[in-house]
Amino acid sequence: SSGINAEYGHVEAYWQYHKIVGDEVGDELMTPEQFEAYKNTVVPERMKNRLYVSWRVGDDGLDCELIGPETMCYCQHRYRQHETDNADKKTSCRNCSCKRYEFCPKNGTQPVRCKCKHYSTEHDARKTCTRCACKALMLTFTCPSCGKPAHQHSTSIETKEERLALGKPVGQDTPYAAMGGLTGFSSLAPGYLRMDPSGALGDCVSRDTSHGLSRDTSSSVSRGASRGAIKGLRGRPPKR
Protein backbone atom coordinates (compact mmCIF):
# COMPACT_ATOMS: atom_id res chain seq x y z
CA SER A 1 0.00 0.00 0.00
CA SER A 2 2.77 2.45 0.91
CA GLY A 3 4.59 1.54 -2.30
CA ILE A 4 1.49 2.27 -4.39
CA ASN A 5 0.99 5.61 -2.62
CA ALA A 6 4.61 6.53 -3.25
CA GLU A 7 4.26 5.67 -6.94
CA TYR A 8 1.08 7.75 -7.15
CA GLY A 9 2.85 10.64 -5.44
CA HIS A 10 5.61 10.60 -8.06
CA VAL A 11 3.09 10.54 -10.91
CA GLU A 12 1.11 13.41 -9.38
CA ALA A 13 4.29 15.46 -8.87
CA TYR A 14 5.33 14.93 -12.49
CA TRP A 15 1.84 15.84 -13.75
CA GLN A 16 1.90 19.06 -11.74
CA TYR A 17 5.41 19.85 -13.00
CA HIS A 18 4.42 19.29 -16.65
CA LYS A 19 1.26 21.41 -16.39
CA ILE A 20 3.10 24.28 -14.71
CA VAL A 21 6.26 24.29 -16.85
CA GLY A 22 4.61 23.18 -20.08
CA ASP A 23 6.81 23.27 -23.20
CA GLU A 24 8.75 26.38 -22.25
CA VAL A 25 12.00 24.81 -21.05
CA GLY A 26 12.42 21.81 -23.37
CA ASP A 27 12.73 18.15 -22.41
CA GLU A 28 15.36 18.44 -19.68
CA LEU A 29 13.84 18.33 -16.20
CA MET A 30 14.59 21.11 -13.74
CA THR A 31 16.14 20.42 -10.38
CA PRO A 32 13.82 20.92 -7.38
CA GLU A 33 15.58 24.22 -6.65
CA GLN A 34 15.14 25.43 -10.23
CA PHE A 35 11.47 24.42 -10.18
CA GLU A 36 10.83 26.39 -6.97
CA ALA A 37 12.56 29.43 -8.47
CA TYR A 38 10.48 29.04 -11.62
CA LYS A 39 7.24 28.96 -9.61
CA ASN A 40 8.29 32.06 -7.67
CA THR A 41 9.26 34.13 -10.71
CA VAL A 42 7.51 32.92 -13.88
CA VAL A 43 4.16 31.73 -12.52
CA PRO A 44 3.07 35.09 -10.98
CA GLU A 45 3.75 36.85 -14.30
CA ARG A 46 1.86 34.14 -16.17
CA MET A 47 -1.17 34.51 -13.93
CA LYS A 48 -1.10 38.29 -14.40
CA ASN A 49 -0.70 38.09 -18.20
CA ARG A 50 -2.94 35.12 -18.99
CA LEU A 51 -4.34 35.17 -22.52
CA TYR A 52 -7.90 33.93 -23.12
CA VAL A 53 -8.22 32.37 -26.57
CA SER A 54 -11.49 31.61 -28.35
CA TRP A 55 -12.91 31.13 -31.86
CA ARG A 56 -15.99 33.15 -32.77
CA VAL A 57 -17.67 35.63 -35.10
CA GLY A 58 -17.11 39.22 -33.90
CA ASP A 59 -16.88 40.35 -30.28
CA ASP A 60 -20.50 40.15 -29.18
CA GLY A 61 -21.32 36.57 -30.19
CA LEU A 62 -20.91 33.32 -28.34
CA ASP A 63 -17.51 31.63 -28.16
CA CYS A 64 -18.01 28.77 -30.61
CA GLU A 65 -14.83 27.10 -29.35
CA LEU A 66 -12.64 27.76 -26.32
CA ILE A 67 -8.98 26.96 -26.83
CA GLY A 68 -7.01 24.77 -24.42
CA PRO A 69 -3.39 23.61 -24.26
CA GLU A 70 -3.94 20.64 -26.59
CA THR A 71 -6.02 22.48 -29.23
CA MET A 72 -4.46 22.44 -32.70
CA CYS A 73 -3.41 25.47 -34.74
CA TYR A 74 -3.40 25.70 -38.54
CA CYS A 75 0.36 25.11 -38.34
CA GLN A 76 -0.42 21.63 -36.91
CA HIS A 77 1.11 22.40 -33.53
CA ARG A 78 -0.83 22.63 -30.28
CA TYR A 79 -1.56 25.84 -28.39
CA ARG A 80 0.89 24.83 -25.64
CA GLN A 81 3.64 24.73 -28.29
CA HIS A 82 3.15 28.44 -28.94
CA GLU A 83 4.17 31.43 -26.84
CA THR A 84 1.42 32.05 -24.30
CA ASP A 85 0.48 34.26 -21.38
CA ASN A 86 2.65 37.31 -22.02
CA ALA A 87 2.02 41.05 -21.84
CA ASP A 88 2.60 41.52 -25.59
CA LYS A 89 -0.13 38.99 -26.55
CA LYS A 90 2.38 37.07 -28.70
CA THR A 91 1.42 33.53 -29.69
CA SER A 92 4.09 32.60 -32.25
CA CYS A 93 4.93 28.90 -32.53
CA ARG A 94 8.15 27.59 -31.03
CA ASN A 95 8.39 24.76 -33.57
CA CYS A 96 7.73 26.44 -36.95
CA SER A 97 7.37 29.78 -38.73
CA CYS A 98 3.78 30.34 -37.52
CA LYS A 99 3.54 33.93 -36.20
CA ARG A 100 0.17 33.72 -34.44
CA TYR A 101 -1.98 30.92 -33.05
CA GLU A 102 -5.13 30.32 -35.09
CA PHE A 103 -7.68 27.65 -34.25
CA CYS A 104 -8.14 24.98 -36.92
CA PRO A 105 -11.66 23.48 -36.77
CA LYS A 106 -12.39 19.84 -37.50
CA ASN A 107 -15.43 17.92 -38.66
CA GLY A 108 -15.63 15.43 -35.83
CA THR A 109 -12.10 14.02 -35.76
CA GLN A 110 -11.42 14.68 -39.45
CA PRO A 111 -9.70 17.76 -40.91
CA VAL A 112 -11.87 20.10 -42.96
CA ARG A 113 -11.40 20.61 -46.71
CA CYS A 114 -10.50 23.91 -48.32
CA LYS A 115 -12.35 25.19 -51.40
CA CYS A 116 -9.38 23.78 -53.37
CA LYS A 117 -10.60 20.29 -52.25
CA HIS A 118 -7.50 19.60 -50.15
CA TYR A 119 -7.53 19.25 -46.37
CA SER A 120 -6.51 22.07 -44.04
CA THR A 121 -3.63 19.83 -42.92
CA GLU A 122 -2.30 19.98 -46.49
CA HIS A 123 -1.74 23.74 -46.18
CA ASP A 124 1.34 25.29 -44.58
CA ALA A 125 1.60 27.88 -41.79
CA ARG A 126 0.95 30.65 -44.37
CA LYS A 127 -2.25 28.79 -45.35
CA THR A 128 -0.83 28.04 -48.81
CA CYS A 129 -1.73 24.63 -50.21
CA THR A 130 1.17 22.22 -50.56
CA ARG A 131 -0.62 20.18 -53.26
CA CYS A 132 -1.97 22.81 -55.66
CA ALA A 133 -1.80 26.50 -56.58
CA CYS A 134 -4.25 27.57 -53.83
CA LYS A 135 -2.79 30.59 -52.01
CA ALA A 136 -5.47 31.21 -49.37
CA LEU A 137 -7.11 28.53 -47.25
CA MET A 138 -10.91 28.87 -47.15
CA LEU A 139 -12.68 26.11 -45.29
CA THR A 140 -15.89 24.61 -46.67
CA PHE A 141 -17.33 24.12 -43.21
CA THR A 142 -20.30 25.47 -41.27
CA CYS A 143 -19.85 26.03 -37.55
CA PRO A 144 -22.25 23.77 -35.58
CA SER A 145 -22.50 26.30 -32.75
CA CYS A 146 -23.57 29.45 -34.60
CA GLY A 147 -24.45 28.12 -38.08
CA LYS A 148 -22.10 30.55 -39.85
CA PRO A 149 -19.30 29.66 -42.31
CA ALA A 150 -15.90 28.96 -40.81
CA HIS A 151 -14.26 31.72 -42.84
CA GLN A 152 -16.37 34.33 -40.99
CA HIS A 153 -14.80 33.26 -37.69
CA SER A 154 -11.53 34.43 -36.22
CA THR A 155 -9.33 33.48 -33.31
CA SER A 156 -9.67 36.04 -30.52
CA ILE A 157 -6.76 36.52 -28.10
CA GLU A 158 -7.78 38.61 -25.10
CA THR A 159 -6.48 39.74 -21.74
CA LYS A 160 -8.46 39.23 -18.54
CA GLU A 161 -9.62 42.86 -18.60
CA GLU A 162 -10.80 42.61 -22.22
CA ARG A 163 -12.62 39.39 -21.44
CA LEU A 164 -14.40 40.89 -18.45
CA ALA A 165 -15.42 43.94 -20.48
CA LEU A 166 -17.26 41.60 -22.85
CA GLY A 167 -19.02 39.84 -19.97
CA LYS A 168 -17.17 36.59 -20.58
CA PRO A 169 -16.05 34.19 -17.82
CA VAL A 170 -12.41 34.32 -16.72
CA GLY A 171 -12.42 31.61 -14.04
CA GLN A 172 -9.88 31.49 -11.23
CA ASP A 173 -6.20 32.33 -11.50
CA THR A 174 -4.21 29.19 -12.29
CA PRO A 175 -0.46 28.42 -12.35
CA TYR A 176 -0.85 26.03 -15.29
CA ALA A 177 0.60 26.93 -18.69
CA ALA A 178 -1.38 27.64 -21.88
CA MET A 179 -4.87 27.29 -20.41
CA GLY A 180 -6.25 29.69 -23.04
CA GLY A 181 -10.02 30.06 -22.79
CA LEU A 182 -10.62 27.12 -20.45
CA THR A 183 -12.19 28.25 -17.17
CA GLY A 184 -14.02 25.09 -16.07
CA PHE A 185 -15.46 21.79 -17.24
CA SER A 186 -18.14 23.53 -19.31
CA SER A 187 -15.37 25.12 -21.39
CA LEU A 188 -14.74 21.73 -22.99
CA ALA A 189 -18.20 21.76 -24.57
CA PRO A 190 -18.92 23.47 -27.92
CA GLY A 191 -20.62 26.86 -27.76
CA TYR A 192 -24.18 25.65 -28.41
CA LEU A 193 -23.97 23.39 -25.34
CA ARG A 194 -22.12 25.68 -22.94
CA MET A 195 -24.20 26.99 -20.02
CA ASP A 196 -22.07 29.97 -19.04
CA PRO A 197 -21.89 33.52 -20.48
CA SER A 198 -19.56 32.31 -23.26
CA GLY A 199 -22.12 29.84 -24.63
CA ALA A 200 -25.55 29.77 -26.30
CA LEU A 201 -27.35 28.75 -23.10
CA GLY A 202 -25.57 31.20 -20.81
CA ASP A 203 -28.27 33.88 -21.06
CA CYS A 204 -31.05 31.36 -20.46
CA VAL A 205 -30.00 29.93 -17.12
CA SER A 206 -29.68 31.49 -13.67
CA ARG A 207 -28.97 30.02 -10.26
CA ASP A 208 -31.81 29.41 -7.83
CA THR A 209 -29.86 29.81 -4.62
CA SER A 210 -32.72 28.62 -2.41
CA HIS A 211 -32.80 25.15 -3.98
CA GLY A 212 -29.37 24.93 -5.64
CA LEU A 213 -31.07 24.28 -8.98
CA SER A 214 -30.89 26.03 -12.34
CA ARG A 215 -34.09 27.64 -13.58
CA ASP A 216 -35.06 29.66 -16.67
CA THR A 217 -35.52 33.36 -15.94
CA SER A 218 -34.93 34.61 -19.46
CA SER A 219 -37.03 36.54 -21.95
CA SER A 220 -38.95 34.83 -24.71
CA VAL A 221 -36.11 35.70 -27.08
CA SER A 222 -33.60 33.93 -24.85
CA ARG A 223 -35.92 30.95 -24.49
CA GLY A 224 -36.10 30.77 -28.27
CA ALA A 225 -32.32 30.78 -28.46
CA SER A 226 -32.23 28.02 -25.86
CA ARG A 227 -34.71 25.88 -27.82
CA GLY A 228 -32.74 26.45 -31.00
CA ALA A 229 -29.52 25.42 -29.30
CA ILE A 230 -31.08 22.29 -27.82
CA LYS A 231 -32.66 21.40 -31.15
CA GLY A 232 -29.18 21.59 -32.63
CA LEU A 233 -28.00 18.77 -30.38
CA ARG A 234 -29.72 16.21 -32.56
CA GLY A 235 -27.40 14.53 -35.03
CA ARG A 236 -24.37 16.71 -34.28
CA PRO A 237 -21.16 14.76 -33.64
CA PRO A 238 -18.57 16.15 -31.24
CA LYS A 239 -15.88 18.21 -32.96
CA ARG A 240 -12.98 16.74 -31.06
Salt bridges, closest charged atoms under 4 A:
ASP23 OD1 - ARG80 NH1 2.95
GLU24 OE2 - ARG46 NH2 3.50
GLU36 OE2 - LYS39 NZ 2.98
GLU45 OE2 - LYS48 NZ 3.41
ASP59 OD1 - ARG56 NH2 3.47
ASP63 OD1 - ARG56 NH1 2.83
ASP63 OD2 - ARG163 NH2 2.61
ASP63 OD1 - LYS168 NZ 3.83
GLU65 OE2 - LYS239 NZ 3.47
GLU65 OE1 - ARG240 NH1 2.71
GLU70 OE1 - ARG78 NE 3.45
GLU70 OE2 - ARG80 NE 2.90
GLU102 OE1 - LYS127 NZ 2.82
GLU122 OE2 - ARG131 NH1 2.75
ASP124 OD2 - ARG126 NH2 3.50
GLU158 OE2 - ARG56 NH2 2.38
GLU158 OE1 - ARG163 NH1 3.26
GLU162 OE1 - LYS89 NZ 3.11
ASP173 OD1 - LYS160 NZ 3.42
ASP208 OD2 - HIS211 ND1 3.48
ASP208 OD2 - ARG215 NE 3.55
